[in-house]
Amino acid sequence: MTSHRPMTIEEKLDTGIKAIELEKAGDKEGASRLMKTIPMPPYLAKVNKKFMGADFLINEGYNLVEAETEFGPGWLDT
């Protein structure tokens, strides 16, 4: 698992706004990297795991802390 942490709704919104600003400035890679720090909702993580695979989620660096909280440690291995 990654070293990502839970975020408050305010932190999620602030991060999203910063990512939009990066995108508008032409830094699409930076915007994408920043968006991945926002915890992916558990239902999206589950769907992505099913269709893209656990390795995709891990290798892309998505913040999966909320999914791990909901599904338990090791949920990507099952």
ZASE-261259 format. One record per residue: residue in three letters; residue number from 1; x negated, y, z negated of N, C-alpha, C, O in turn. Coordinates in nm, 3 decimals, m for minus. Layout:
REM residues N
residuo->ala num->NUM n.px->X n.py->Y n.pz->Z ca.px->X ca.py->Y ca.pz->Z c.px->X c.py->Y c.pz->Z o.px->X o.py->Y o.pz->Z .
...
***
This chain:
REM residues 78
residuo->met num->1 n.px->m0.084 n.py->m0.118 n.pz->0.000 ca.px->0.000 ca.py->0.000 ca.pz->0.000 c.px->m0.088 c.py->0.124 c.pz->0.000 o.px->m0.206 o.py->0.119 o.pz->m0.034 .
residuo->thr num->2 n.px->m0.029 n.py->0.234 n.pz->0.038 ca.px->m0.104 ca.py->0.358 ca.pz->0.047 c.px->m0.105 c.py->0.430 c.pz->m0.086 o.px->m0.044 o.py->0.386 o.pz->m0.183 .
residuo->ser num->3 n.px->m0.175 n.py->0.541 n.pz->m0.089 ca.px->m0.183 ca.py->0.620 ca.pz->m0.212 c.px->m0.076 c.py->0.728 c.pz->m0.216 o.px->m0.086 o.py->0.822 o.pz->m0.296 .
residuo->his num->4 n.px->0.025 n.py->0.717 n.pz->m0.131 ca.px->0.131 ca.py->0.817 ca.pz->m0.130 c.px->0.207 c.py->0.815 c.pz->m0.261 o.px->0.206 o.py->0.716 o.pz->m0.334 .
residuo->arg num->5 n.px->0.272 n.py->0.926 n.pz->m0.291 ca.px->0.346 ca.py->0.939 ca.pz->m0.416 c.px->0.487 c.py->0.985 c.pz->m0.385 o.px->0.515 o.py->1.034 o.pz->m0.275 .
residuo->pro num->6 n.px->0.576 n.py->0.970 n.pz->m0.482 ca.px->0.712 ca.py->1.024 ca.pz->m0.465 c.px->0.706 c.py->1.177 c.pz->m0.452 o.px->0.612 o.py->1.241 o.pz->m0.499 .
residuo->met num->7 n.px->0.807 n.py->1.233 n.pz->m0.388 ca.px->0.814 ca.py->1.378 ca.pz->m0.371 c.px->0.953 c.py->1.426 c.pz->m0.411 o.px->1.052 o.py->1.355 o.pz->m0.395 .
residuo->thr num->8 n.px->0.958 n.py->1.547 n.pz->m0.462 ca.px->1.087 ca.py->1.608 ca.pz->m0.489 c.px->1.148 c.py->1.652 c.pz->m0.356 o.px->1.079 o.py->1.661 o.pz->m0.255 .
residuo->ile num->9 n.px->1.278 n.py->1.681 n.pz->m0.357 ca.px->1.343 ca.py->1.729 ca.pz->m0.236 c.px->1.281 c.py->1.860 c.pz->m0.190 o.px->1.268 o.py->1.885 o.pz->m0.070 .
residuo->glu num->10 n.px->1.243 n.py->1.944 n.pz->m0.285 ca.px->1.180 ca.py->2.070 ca.pz->m0.250 c.px->1.045 c.py->2.047 c.pz->m0.180 o.px->1.013 o.py->2.116 o.pz->m0.083 .
residuo->glu num->11 n.px->0.969 n.py->1.951 n.pz->m0.230 ca.px->0.840 ca.py->1.920 ca.pz->m0.167 c.px->0.861 c.py->1.864 c.pz->m0.026 o.px->0.786 o.py->1.896 o.pz->0.066 .
residuo->lys num->12 n.px->0.963 n.py->1.781 n.pz->m0.010 ca.px->0.993 ca.py->1.726 ca.pz->0.122 c.px->1.028 c.py->1.837 c.pz->0.219 o.px->0.979 o.py->1.840 o.pz->0.332 .
residuo->leu num->13 n.px->1.114 n.py->1.930 n.pz->0.176 ca.px->1.154 ca.py->2.041 ca.pz->0.262 c.px->1.036 c.py->2.131 c.pz->0.295 o.px->1.020 o.py->2.172 o.pz->0.410 .
residuo->asp num->14 n.px->0.954 n.py->2.163 n.pz->0.196 ca.px->0.835 ca.py->2.247 ca.pz->0.220 c.px->0.740 c.py->2.181 c.pz->0.318 o.px->0.685 o.py->2.247 o.pz->0.406 .
residuo->thr num->15 n.px->0.721 n.py->2.052 n.pz->0.302 ca.px->0.632 ca.py->1.978 ca.pz->0.393 c.px->0.688 c.py->1.977 c.pz->0.534 o.px->0.614 o.py->1.995 o.pz->0.631 .
residuo->gly num->16 n.px->0.819 n.py->1.957 n.pz->0.546 ca.px->0.883 ca.py->1.959 ca.pz->0.677 c.px->0.869 c.py->2.095 c.pz->0.745 o.px->0.844 o.py->2.102 o.pz->0.865 .
residuo->ile num->17 n.px->0.885 n.py->2.200 n.pz->0.669 ca.px->0.870 ca.py->2.336 ca.pz->0.724 c.px->0.727 c.py->2.359 c.pz->0.771 o.px->0.705 o.py->2.415 o.pz->0.878 .
residuo->lys num->18 n.px->0.630 n.py->2.315 n.pz->0.692 ca.px->0.490 ca.py->2.329 ca.pz->0.732 c.px->0.460 c.py->2.250 c.pz->0.859 o.px->0.385 o.py->2.295 o.pz->0.946 .
residuo->ala num->19 n.px->0.520 n.py->2.130 n.pz->0.870 ca.px->0.501 ca.py->2.048 ca.pz->0.990 c.px->0.562 c.py->2.116 c.pz->1.112 o.px->0.503 o.py->2.113 o.pz->1.221 .
residuo->ile num->20 n.px->0.678 n.py->2.178 n.pz->1.096 ca.px->0.740 ca.py->2.251 ca.pz->1.207 c.px->0.651 c.py->2.368 c.pz->1.250 o.px->0.636 o.py->2.394 o.pz->1.370 .
residuo->glu num->21 n.px->0.593 n.py->2.437 n.pz->1.153 ca.px->0.503 ca.py->2.548 ca.pz->1.185 c.px->0.380 c.py->2.499 c.pz->1.263 o.px->0.336 o.py->2.565 o.pz->1.357 .
residuo->leu num->22 n.px->0.326 n.py->2.384 n.pz->1.223 ca.px->0.212 ca.py->2.326 ca.pz->1.296 c.px->0.252 c.py->2.290 c.pz->1.438 o.px->0.178 o.py->2.315 o.pz->1.533 .
residuo->glu num->23 n.px->0.370 n.py->2.230 n.pz->1.452 ca.px->0.420 ca.py->2.192 ca.pz->1.585 c.px->0.435 c.py->2.316 c.pz->1.674 o.px->0.393 o.py->2.315 o.pz->1.790 .
residuo->lys num->24 n.px->0.494 n.py->2.421 n.pz->1.619 ca.px->0.512 ca.py->2.545 ca.pz->1.696 c.px->0.378 c.py->2.607 c.pz->1.735 o.px->0.367 o.py->2.672 o.pz->1.839 .
residuo->ala num->25 n.px->0.277 n.py->2.586 n.pz->1.651 ca.px->0.143 ca.py->2.639 ca.pz->1.679 c.px->0.066 c.py->2.550 c.pz->1.776 o.px->m0.047 o.py->2.581 o.pz->1.813 .
residuo->gly num->26 n.px->0.127 n.py->2.440 n.pz->1.817 ca.px->0.063 ca.py->2.352 ca.pz->1.914 c.px->m0.013 c.py->2.235 c.pz->1.855 o.px->m0.076 o.py->2.159 o.pz->1.928 .
residuo->asp num->27 n.px->m0.008 n.py->2.219 n.pz->1.724 ca.px->m0.080 ca.py->2.109 ca.pz->1.658 c.px->0.017 c.py->1.993 c.pz->1.631 o.px->0.060 o.py->1.970 o.pz->1.518 .
residuo->lys num->28 n.px->0.049 n.py->1.922 n.pz->1.738 ca.px->0.144 ca.py->1.811 ca.pz->1.725 c.px->0.088 c.py->1.697 c.pz->1.641 o.px->0.161 o.py->1.634 o.pz->1.565 .
residuo->glu num->29 n.px->m0.040 n.py->1.672 n.pz->1.655 ca.px->m0.103 ca.py->1.566 ca.pz->1.576 c.px->m0.101 c.py->1.599 c.pz->1.427 o.px->m0.070 o.py->1.513 o.pz->1.345 .
residuo->gly num->30 n.px->m0.132 n.py->1.722 n.pz->1.394 ca.px->m0.128 ca.py->1.766 ca.pz->1.255 c.px->0.013 c.py->1.761 c.pz->1.198 o.px->0.034 o.py->1.721 o.pz->1.084 .
residuo->ala num->31 n.px->0.110 n.py->1.801 n.pz->1.280 ca.px->0.250 ca.py->1.796 ca.pz->1.238 c.px->0.294 c.py->1.653 c.pz->1.210 o.px->0.361 o.py->1.626 o.pz->1.111 .
residuo->ser num->32 n.px->0.256 n.py->1.563 n.pz->1.299 ca.px->0.291 ca.py->1.422 ca.pz->1.282 c.px->0.226 c.py->1.364 c.pz->1.156 o.px->0.290 o.py->1.292 o.pz->1.079 .
residuo->arg num->33 n.px->0.100 n.py->1.396 n.pz->1.137 ca.px->0.027 ca.py->1.348 ca.pz->1.019 c.px->0.093 c.py->1.398 c.pz->0.890 o.px->0.107 o.py->1.324 o.pz->0.793 .
residuo->leu num->34 n.px->0.134 n.py->1.525 n.pz->0.890 ca.px->0.198 ca.py->1.583 ca.pz->0.773 c.px->0.335 c.py->1.520 c.pz->0.747 o.px->0.370 o.py->1.493 o.pz->0.632 .
residuo->met num->35 n.px->0.413 n.py->1.497 n.pz->0.853 ca.px->0.546 ca.py->1.437 ca.pz->0.838 c.px->0.537 c.py->1.296 c.pz->0.778 o.px->0.626 o.py->1.253 o.pz->0.706 .
residuo->lys num->36 n.px->0.431 n.py->1.227 n.pz->0.808 ca.px->0.414 ca.py->1.090 ca.pz->0.755 c.px->0.389 c.py->1.090 c.pz->0.605 o.px->0.398 o.py->0.985 o.pz->0.542 .
residuo->thr num->37 n.px->0.358 n.py->1.206 n.pz->0.547 ca.px->0.338 ca.py->1.211 ca.pz->0.403 c.px->0.472 c.py->1.218 c.pz->0.328 o.px->0.478 o.py->1.191 o.pz->0.207 .
residuo->ile num->38 n.px->0.579 n.py->1.254 n.pz->0.399 ca.px->0.713 ca.py->1.255 ca.pz->0.339 c.px->0.760 c.py->1.110 c.pz->0.328 o.px->0.755 o.py->1.037 o.pz->0.428 .
residuo->pro num->39 n.px->0.805 n.py->1.066 n.pz->0.211 ca.px->0.847 ca.py->0.926 ca.pz->0.197 c.px->0.956 c.py->0.889 c.pz->0.298 o.px->1.056 o.py->0.959 o.pz->0.314 .
residuo->met num->40 n.px->0.933 n.py->0.777 n.pz->0.367 ca.px->1.032 ca.py->0.726 ca.pz->0.460 c.px->1.148 c.py->0.666 c.pz->0.379 o.px->1.124 o.py->0.589 o.pz->0.287 .
residuo->pro num->41 n.px->1.271 n.py->0.702 n.pz->0.413 ca.px->1.385 ca.py->0.643 ca.pz->0.342 c.px->1.381 c.py->0.490 c.pz->0.353 o.px->1.347 o.py->0.437 o.pz->0.458 .
residuo->pro num->42 n.px->1.417 n.py->0.421 n.pz->0.245 ca.px->1.409 ca.py->0.275 ca.pz->0.246 c.px->1.482 c.py->0.208 c.pz->0.363 o.px->1.431 o.py->0.111 o.pz->0.420 .
residuo->tyr num->43 n.px->1.600 n.py->0.257 n.pz->0.400 ca.px->1.672 ca.py->0.193 ca.pz->0.510 c.px->1.596 c.py->0.206 c.pz->0.642 o.px->1.599 o.py->0.115 o.pz->0.724 .
residuo->leu num->44 n.px->1.528 n.py->0.319 n.pz->0.663 ca.px->1.448 ca.py->0.335 ca.pz->0.785 c.px->1.323 c.py->0.246 c.pz->0.781 o.px->1.283 o.py->0.189 o.pz->0.882 .
residuo->ala num->45 n.px->1.263 n.py->0.236 n.pz->0.663 ca.px->1.146 ca.py->0.150 ca.pz->0.649 c.px->1.183 c.py->0.005 c.pz->0.681 o.px->1.107 o.py->m0.067 o.pz->0.746 .
residuo->lys num->46 n.px->1.299 n.py->m0.037 n.pz->0.634 ca.px->1.345 ca.py->m0.175 ca.pz->0.658 c.px->1.368 c.py->m0.200 c.pz->0.806 o.px->1.329 o.py->m0.305 o.pz->0.859 .
residuo->val num->47 n.px->1.431 n.py->m0.106 n.pz->0.874 ca.px->1.456 ca.py->m0.118 ca.pz->1.018 c.px->1.325 c.py->m0.117 c.pz->1.095 o.px->1.305 o.py->m0.198 o.pz->1.186 .
residuo->asn num->48 n.px->1.235 n.py->m0.025 n.pz->1.059 ca.px->1.106 ca.py->m0.020 ca.pz->1.127 c.px->1.025 c.py->m0.147 c.pz->1.105 o.px->0.957 o.py->m0.194 o.pz->1.196 .
residuo->lys num->49 n.px->1.032 n.py->m0.202 n.pz->0.986 ca.px->0.962 ca.py->m0.327 ca.pz->0.959 c.px->1.016 c.py->m0.438 c.pz->1.049 o.px->0.940 o.py->m0.517 o.pz->1.105 .
residuo->lys num->50 n.px->1.147 n.py->m0.443 n.pz->1.063 ca.px->1.210 ca.py->m0.548 ca.pz->1.144 c.px->1.171 c.py->m0.536 c.pz->1.291 o.px->1.139 o.py->m0.636 o.pz->1.355 .
residuo->phe num->51 n.px->1.175 n.py->m0.414 n.pz->1.345 ca.px->1.154 ca.py->m0.397 ca.pz->1.488 c.px->1.011 c.py->m0.364 c.pz->1.528 o.px->0.969 o.py->m0.397 o.pz->1.640 .
residuo->met num->52 n.px->0.935 n.py->m0.300 n.pz->1.439 ca.px->0.798 ca.py->m0.262 ca.pz->1.474 c.px->0.693 c.py->m0.346 c.pz->1.402 o.px->0.580 o.py->m0.360 o.pz->1.448 .
residuo->gly num->53 n.px->0.733 n.py->m0.403 n.pz->1.288 ca.px->0.641 ca.py->m0.487 ca.pz->1.212 c.px->0.578 c.py->m0.412 c.pz->1.096 o.px->0.562 o.py->m0.290 o.pz->1.099 .
residuo->ala num->54 n.px->0.542 n.py->m0.488 n.pz->0.995 ca.px->0.480 ca.py->m0.432 ca.pz->0.875 c.px->0.346 c.py->m0.365 c.pz->0.908 o.px->0.315 o.py->m0.259 o.pz->0.854 .
residuo->asp num->55 n.px->0.269 n.py->m0.427 n.pz->0.996 ca.px->0.138 ca.py->m0.370 ca.pz->1.031 c.px->0.152 c.py->m0.231 c.pz->1.090 o.px->0.069 o.py->m0.144 o.pz->1.065 .
residuo->phe num->56 n.px->0.256 n.py->m0.209 n.pz->1.169 ca.px->0.280 ca.py->m0.077 ca.pz->1.227 c.px->0.298 c.py->0.027 c.pz->1.117 o.px->0.236 o.py->0.133 o.pz->1.121 .
residuo->leu num->57 n.px->0.382 n.py->m0.004 n.pz->1.020 ca.px->0.407 ca.py->0.090 ca.pz->0.911 c.px->0.280 c.py->0.119 c.pz->0.833 o.px->0.253 o.py->0.234 o.pz->0.797 .
residuo->ile num->58 n.px->0.203 n.py->0.017 n.pz->0.807 ca.px->0.080 ca.py->0.033 ca.pz->0.730 c.px->m0.024 c.py->0.111 c.pz->0.811 o.px->m0.082 o.py->0.208 o.pz->0.762 .
residuo->asn num->59 n.px->m0.048 n.py->0.067 n.pz->0.934 ca.px->m0.153 ca.py->0.128 ca.pz->1.016 c.px->m0.123 c.py->0.273 c.pz->1.053 o.px->m0.215 o.py->0.353 o.pz->1.069 .
residuo->glu num->60 n.px->0.003 n.py->0.307 n.pz->1.065 ca.px->0.040 ca.py->0.444 ca.pz->1.100 c.px->0.035 c.py->0.537 c.pz->0.979 o.px->0.040 o.py->0.659 o.pz->0.995 .
residuo->gly num->61 n.px->0.025 n.py->0.481 n.pz->0.860 ca.px->0.006 ca.py->0.563 ca.pz->0.741 c.px->0.132 c.py->0.626 c.pz->0.684 o.px->0.126 o.py->0.728 o.pz->0.616 .
residuo->tyr num->62 n.px->0.246 n.py->0.567 n.pz->0.712 ca.px->0.371 ca.py->0.621 ca.pz->0.659 c.px->0.375 c.py->0.609 c.pz->0.506 o.px->0.320 o.py->0.516 o.pz->0.448 .
residuo->asn num->63 n.px->0.440 n.py->0.706 n.pz->0.444 ca.px->0.461 ca.py->0.704 ca.pz->0.299 c.px->0.579 c.py->0.612 c.pz->0.272 o.px->0.693 o.py->0.646 o.pz->0.303 .
residuo->leu num->64 n.px->0.553 n.py->0.497 n.pz->0.214 ca.px->0.656 ca.py->0.395 ca.pz->0.190 c.px->0.688 c.py->0.379 c.pz->0.041 o.px->0.741 o.py->0.276 o.pz->0.000 .
residuo->val num->65 n.px->0.657 n.py->0.480 n.pz->m0.038 ca.px->0.675 ca.py->0.470 ca.pz->m0.183 c.px->0.821 c.py->0.447 c.pz->m0.221 o.px->0.849 o.py->0.373 o.pz->m0.315 .
residuo->glu num->66 n.px->0.914 n.py->0.510 n.pz->m0.151 ca.px->1.056 ca.py->0.492 ca.pz->m0.185 c.px->1.103 c.py->0.351 c.pz->m0.149 o.px->1.184 o.py->0.292 o.pz->m0.222 .
residuo->ala num->67 n.px->1.055 n.py->0.297 n.pz->m0.039 ca.px->1.090 ca.py->0.160 ca.pz->m0.001 c.px->1.032 c.py->0.061 c.pz->m0.101 o.px->1.097 o.py->m0.037 o.pz->m0.138 .
residuo->glu num->68 n.px->0.909 n.py->0.085 n.pz->m0.144 ca.px->0.847 ca.py->m0.004 ca.pz->m0.243 c.px->0.924 c.py->0.002 c.pz->m0.375 o.px->0.939 o.py->m0.100 o.pz->m0.442 .
residuo->thr num->69 n.px->0.971 n.py->0.119 n.pz->m0.412 ca.px->1.050 ca.py->0.133 ca.pz->m0.535 c.px->1.180 c.py->0.055 c.pz->m0.523 o.px->1.222 o.py->m0.013 o.pz->m0.617 .
residuo->glu num->70 n.px->1.245 n.py->0.066 n.pz->m0.407 ca.px->1.374 ca.py->m0.001 ca.pz->m0.389 c.px->1.361 c.py->m0.152 c.pz->m0.367 o.px->1.438 o.py->m0.230 o.pz->m0.423 .
residuo->phe num->71 n.px->1.264 n.py->m0.192 n.pz->m0.285 ca.px->1.252 ca.py->m0.334 ca.pz->m0.247 c.px->1.152 c.py->m0.412 c.pz->m0.329 o.px->1.149 o.py->m0.535 o.pz->m0.324 .
residuo->gly num->72 n.px->1.069 n.py->m0.342 n.pz->m0.406 ca.px->0.971 ca.py->m0.407 ca.pz->m0.490 c.px->0.835 c.py->m0.420 c.pz->m0.423 o.px->0.824 o.py->m0.415 o.pz->m0.300 .
residuo->pro num->73 n.px->0.730 n.py->m0.436 n.pz->m0.506 ca.px->0.596 ca.py->m0.452 ca.pz->m0.451 c.px->0.590 c.py->m0.576 c.pz->m0.361 o.px->0.654 o.py->m0.677 o.pz->m0.389 .
residuo->gly num->74 n.px->0.517 n.py->m0.567 n.pz->m0.256 ca.px->0.502 ca.py->m0.681 ca.pz->m0.167 c.px->0.616 c.py->m0.697 c.pz->m0.067 o.px->0.620 o.py->m0.797 o.pz->0.004 .
residuo->trp num->75 n.px->0.708 n.py->m0.601 n.pz->m0.059 ca.px->0.823 ca.py->m0.614 ca.pz->0.032 c.px->0.780 c.py->m0.622 c.pz->0.178 o.px->0.851 o.py->m0.679 o.pz->0.260 .
residuo->leu num->76 n.px->0.665 n.py->m0.566 n.pz->0.209 ca.px->0.617 ca.py->m0.574 ca.pz->0.348 c.px->0.569 c.py->m0.714 c.pz->0.382 o.px->0.563 o.py->m0.750 o.pz->0.500 .
residuo->asp num->77 n.px->0.535 n.py->m0.793 n.pz->0.284 ca.px->0.482 ca.py->m0.928 ca.pz->0.307 c.px->0.590 c.py->m1.033 c.pz->0.327 o.px->0.561 o.py->m1.145 o.pz->0.368 .
residuo->thr num->78 n.px->0.715 n.py->m0.997 n.pz->0.298 ca.px->0.822 ca.py->m1.098 ca.pz->0.308 c.px->0.903 c.py->m1.084 c.pz->0.434 o.px->0.996 o.py->m1.161 o.pz->0.457 .
***
